[in-house]
Amino acid sequence: MKLYEHASSGNCLKCRLVLRQLELPYESISVDLFRGETRTDEHFARNPDGRIPVLETDAGDLIPESAAILLFLAEGTPLLPAAGVERAHVHQWMFFEQNRIEADLAVARFLKLAGRDVTMPEVFANRLERGRDALATIDRGLADGRAFLTGDTYTVADIAVYGYGHCGADAGADPRDFEHVASWLDRVEATPGFVNDLEPVPAHVGERPL
């Protein structure tokens, strides 16, 4: 398999985590979104939306979007429950991640790292506030003593939310300010095969969030 990605993207980190933890061999192919490499005809052929990550299977099939990649790779493994209520809860947190963590906290982080908290203060303040609220939601979800987001079993839902949830401090919303979230982060990072190799956003960033 091939993973078209960038080392400083939290969405790509999610995919690397699953691939490593399932011990699936793959080739990492860097696509530099800061230099316009995601906006080329070559990459649009992989993903019409021109984003990363994109997984290319051994059969040559192309799968864009981190959530779709996680669900594809986790099928038939302990990282994804069988169809039913337990799987629906995995989907619940993955949809939450896309609608709240990705859309709010990750965007606030990008704005901060790109210096746009100064040039776009109202937008930044709104995304940051919503990002903190998203972390509070996770904290409430973990308040019943469960080990992971859907219960006592580590799933792709945890990986999805971890991707950008763990680095909210870059935006000014530190997830470790929330007691239950902090403990959950420790448990995620203690899972077998876990490696957080997210690289810093380059000093000169482009126009699109990661």
N, C-alpha and C positions, 0 to 999 in steps of 0.2 A: 504494500500500500504506500501511497504518497500523501503527505500532508502539506498543502500549500498554506504558508503561515508567515507570521512575523513574531519574533521573539519577545516583543514588548506588548503584545496583545493579550489581554486577559481571556478573550474568547478562544484564542489559540492555546493558551495554557490549559484550559479545560480539556481540550482534545488530547494534548500531550499527557495529561494526568491519566486519562482513561487508557490510552494506548500503553503507557508504562505499567500501570497497575494490573492490566490484563496480560501483560508481557506479549504484546502483539508487535511484531517487527514492522517498521515503517521507515520511509525515507522522508526527511524534512527538507522541503524546498522553500527557501525564503522568497517572499514576495514583498518588496518594500513599498508599503502604502504611502510613505512619506515622500517618495520620489516618483509617484504616479504609476507604479507598476500594477496596481489593481485596476487602473482605468484603461488598460490596453485591450485591443481586440483579442489578444491571446488569453487574457484572464477573463474577459467577458464571455468567452466560449466555455470557460469552466463554471462561471457564475454570472448570470445575466445582470445581477445587482452589483457586480464588481467589488465584492467584499471578500474578506478572509475570516475564518479558515474555509478551505475546501478539501475534502477527502477524496482521493481517487482510489477506488478499490482495485484489487488484483485483476478483476475482470474488466477494468477500465471505466466503471461507472463513476460519475462525479456526484458528490453529495456536499452542497454548500450548507451553511448555517450550523453553528456550534451545537445547538440543541438537537438538531436532526442527526448530526454525527455521533453525539453521545448516545442517543437512543439506538442508533444502528449498531454501534460497536458493543453496547451493553446487552443486546438481545441474547437471551439464553445464558446469561451469566448472573452471579449473585448481585451485581450492581443494578439489576432491573427486575423487580418482582413480576410474577406471572400476571396475565390480564385479570383485572378485577379492581376492587377498591384500593388495594395497596399500590397498584400501578397508577391509579387515578391520583393518589396523593403525591406520587413522584411527579406526575404531569402538573399538578397544582403548583408545586414549588418551582418547577421549571418555567411555567408560564409567568409566575410571579417574578422570577429572576429577569425575564425579558422585559416585562412591563414596568418594573420598579428599580431593580438594581442596574440593569443595563441602561434603561432610559433615563434614570435620574442620577444615581450615584456615579456610574461610569462616566456620564457626560460631565458632571460636576468635576470629576477628577481630571478629565481632559482639559476642560476650561481653565482649571487652576494651573496645570502644568504648562499650558500654552500661553499663560499670562492673560487670558481673557476674563479672568475674574475682575481685572481692572478695566478693560475696555467694554465688557458686557456685564456690569455688576448686578443688574436686576435679574438677568437670566441666570447667572451663576448662583445668586442667593436663593432663587427659587429651586433650582436643581439640588443645591446643597441641603436645603430644608427638607425637600422630598426624599433625598437620599438618607438623611438621618431618620426620617419617619420609616423608611423601608427597613433600616437596621432595627428599629424598635419593634417592627412587625415580626422580624425573625426572632428577636428576644422573647416576645410573647409566645411565639410558637414553640419555643424550647423550654418555657417556664414550667412545664409539667414534669420535668426531669428526664425526658427522653434523651437518648445519646445523640441521635442524628435527626434530621429534619422530619423524616417520615416515621420514626420510631427508634428501635434499637439496632437497625441495620443500616449500614453505610451504602448509599446508592448514588446514581448519577445526579440526583437532585442536589446532594451535598456538593458534588464537584461543580455543578453549574452555578450554584449560589456563591461558592468559594471564589470562583474565577475573578470577579471584581469586588465581591463583598469584603474580601480580606484586606484590600488595599485602599479602603475608604479614607484612611488617615491622610493620604496624599491630597485629598480634597478638603480636609478639615473635619471629616466625620469618622472618627476612629471607632472601628467595630469593637475594640477591646474596652471601650467605655461602657459596654453593655455586658453585664455579668454572664448571662447564659450564652451569648454569642461568643464571648472570649473563651469559655470552656469548650464550646463546640469547635472553634477554630483549632484549639489544641488537639482535640480528638481527631479531627480531619487530618491534621498534619502528622499524626502518629500512625496513620493507617499504613499497612505494608506497601512498599514501593513508591510512597509519596515523595515527590521532589518538586519544590517550588522554584522553577528556574525562570520566572518572569523577569525580563530585563527592563531596566529603566527606559522611559520614553526618551528618545534622542533630544538633545538640547534644542535642535531646530526641528519643530514639529510642523506637520502639514495642515491641511484644511479640514480633514475628516477625523472624528474620534475613532479610536481603535475598537 
